[in-house]
Structures are given as C-alpha cells and as structure tokens.
Amino acid sequence: NRFALHQYVLVICQGSRVLGYCTVGKPGRSTLKKMLPKLQTCNANASIAIDGELFTIYLSNQCPRRKGFGGYLFNVGYSLIRNGFNWQRVIQTYSDDDTK
C-alpha cells in the first residue's frame, strides 16, 4: 500500500535522560489530499511528490542550550526522508561524512 503510514521516532539521550526527539514518517492520505493542490499552484508544470514529513520536534527543558541538538534532529530526520526511510543508508551517509 503506497499510502500506508510509517512513522519513526529519533531520540537523543544523555544517560537515562531524554534530551529530545523528533518523529518522521511518510505522509498520510489527508496530507497528500490537502497539500498537493497547494504546492501545485506554486508551479503547475512541475511534478511534485511529498516523500515524507517531519511531524514533531521536541527538546526537553534539560537539553543544553545552543548545542545544536534541534538542528541535529532535523538533519537526521531529513536524511531519513531523503534516503527513502532506509536507516542503514542514513548511518552510511553519516559515517562517510565522518571519514572526510
């Protein structure tokens, strides 16, 4: 089923404390039904696909400020969408970046 909802939760922890999380997934039917016409009005000639959504991003009060945790969660969530929700490819992307 092309429209099945798959949702992933990415969590950043420090010891037993959860510092933040984000939820990422494939868009549901209602999102596609609502958003595609709006996006197509921007460029009627373009072929538009919504590959995924970043549903939630949360940082706890105990999360250190100005350390980039929110940006990191966003980047990993976006990478998961860009890599077709293939976690192994996301890990490979980040390990390749570390070796550069």
C-alpha positions as CSV (number, residue, x, y, z in Angstrom):
1,N,0.0,0.0,0.0
2,R,1.6,3.2,-1.2
3,F,-0.3,5.3,1.4
4,A,0.5,3.2,4.5
5,L,1.7,5.4,7.4
6,H,5.2,4.6,8.6
7,Q,6.4,6.7,11.4
8,Y,9.9,6.7,13.0
9,V,11.0,8.3,16.3
10,L,14.5,9.6,16.6
11,V,15.6,10.2,20.2
12,I,18.7,11.9,21.7
13,C,19.5,10.7,25.3
14,Q,22.2,11.5,27.8
15,G,22.4,8.6,30.2
16,S,18.8,7.9,31.2
17,R,17.6,11.4,30.3
18,V,15.8,12.1,27.1
19,L,17.1,15.4,25.7
20,G,14.8,15.5,22.7
21,Y,13.1,13.6,19.9
22,C,11.6,14.0,16.5
23,T,9.0,12.0,14.7
24,V,9.3,11.4,10.9
25,G,7.2,9.5,8.5
26,K,5.5,9.1,5.2
27,P,2.6,11.5,4.6
28,G,-0.9,10.2,5.1
29,R,-3.7,10.5,2.6
30,S,-5.2,13.6,4.2
31,T,-1.8,15.4,3.9
32,L,-1.4,14.4,0.3
33,K,-5.0,15.5,-0.5
34,K,-4.6,18.8,1.3
35,M,-1.1,19.8,0.4
36,L,-0.5,18.6,-3.2
37,P,-3.0,21.1,-4.7
38,K,-1.5,23.9,-2.8
39,L,2.0,23.0,-3.9
40,Q,0.9,22.6,-7.5
41,T,-0.4,26.2,-7.5
42,C,3.2,27.3,-7.0
43,N,4.3,25.6,-10.2
44,A,1.6,24.0,-12.2
45,N,4.2,22.5,-14.7
46,A,6.2,20.7,-12.0
47,S,5.8,17.1,-10.9
48,I,5.5,17.3,-7.2
49,A,5.8,14.5,-4.7
50,I,5.7,14.6,-0.9
51,D,8.2,12.0,0.2
52,G,8.0,12.4,3.9
53,E,7.1,14.7,6.8
54,L,8.8,15.9,10.0
55,F,5.8,15.6,12.3
56,T,7.3,16.7,15.7
57,I,10.5,18.0,17.1
58,Y,10.8,18.3,20.8
59,L,13.7,19.4,23.1
60,S,13.3,19.0,26.9
61,N,14.0,21.7,29.4
62,Q,17.1,19.7,30.5
63,C,18.6,19.8,27.0
64,P,21.7,22.0,26.9
65,R,21.0,25.2,25.0
66,R,22.9,26.3,21.9
67,K,24.5,22.9,21.4
68,G,22.7,22.2,18.1
69,F,20.5,19.3,19.2
70,G,17.4,20.7,17.4
71,G,19.4,21.1,14.2
72,Y,20.9,17.7,14.5
73,L,17.4,16.1,15.0
74,F,16.1,18.0,11.9
75,N,19.1,16.9,9.8
76,V,18.8,13.3,10.7
77,G,15.1,13.3,10.2
78,Y,15.5,15.0,6.8
79,S,18.2,12.5,5.9
80,L,15.9,9.6,6.7
81,I,13.3,11.1,4.3
82,R,15.9,11.8,1.6
83,N,17.2,8.2,1.8
84,G,13.7,6.7,1.4
85,F,13.4,5.7,5.1
86,N,16.4,3.4,4.8
87,W,18.1,3.6,8.2
88,Q,21.2,1.8,7.0
89,R,21.7,4.4,4.2
90,V,21.4,7.2,6.8
91,I,24.0,5.6,9.0
92,Q,26.3,5.1,6.0
93,T,25.8,8.8,5.0
94,Y,26.9,10.0,8.4
95,S,29.8,7.6,8.7
96,D,31.0,8.7,5.2
97,D,30.8,12.3,6.4
98,D,32.9,11.4,9.4
99,T,35.7,10.0,7.3
100,K,36.0,13.1,5.1
